[in-house]
């Protein structure tokens, strides 16, 4: 691994991957960029950028260090480094790629960069709450954005019909591209709807949702990188729960008898539990901890949400 304490290098003297890696990391540090769209530090951000440019495996950074970048690769690397510094755009938007686990998705400025903790919960099909993958006949991804969770639902439950819902037509255009890239157009239906408004009482065995949940104070303090994502996909109202409340209120009539609702809410656990003291939330453990994603079975949802 390169030594971050080396003297800063001029890009004209950079030839090898390692030299460019050190240069990019230094530029990102000096620019005081904010991370969180796939990486959480300058070194990893630089490595992602250069591995993409060099078309080298993301699993073998060490093997790339001695490679000599071609002239076109050096030009591309420099252009991306300067664009990241000058615009503060998330690198995922500049590269048109984002990753959830080992799955790659297309993204651009029409969608937020996917970073849902629900993705890791789908790897084992939501066990033990879903005993068998074959029991899931229909699934719904609410607030689908780029369509990544809808794709992961279809991959987790190979016999399942998946609906992917979003109010944003531009976001659904991106989702359509990802669904097509994964060869899932016959099983994933894209629906433009304001949450459940156009779902006509359709019932699902699994509903997942990663809705807007940043509260008003948080929105006012967002770093520039996050403000360059669609506000529609981030702003959750005064306390961050505007959309969560609506989902909880309508989910019961859209779940099958043994159906489950899984919702990501960011840092709003305490606020949510104060708002719903009578609900028996199950908090699911993820790599980030157990405070970010809750699960409710159909019978645990408020009786008032039935039709």
Buried (B, 14 or more C-beta within 10 A) or exposed (E): EBEEEEEEBEBEEBEBBBBBBBBBBBBBBEBEBBBEBBBEEBBBBBBBBBBBBBEBEEEEBEEBBEBEBEEEBBEBBBEBBEBBBEEBBBBBBBBEBBBBEEBBBBBBBBBBBBBBBBBBBBEEBBEEBBEEBEBBBBBBBBBBBBBBBBBBBBBBBEEBBBBBBBBBEBBBBBBBBBBEBBEBEEBBBBBEBEBBEEBEEBBBBBBBBBBBBBBEEBBEEBEEBBEBBBBBBBBBBEBBBBBBBBBBBBBBBBBBEBBBBBBBBBEBBEBBEEBBEEBEBBBBEBEEEEBBBBBBBBEBBBEEBEE
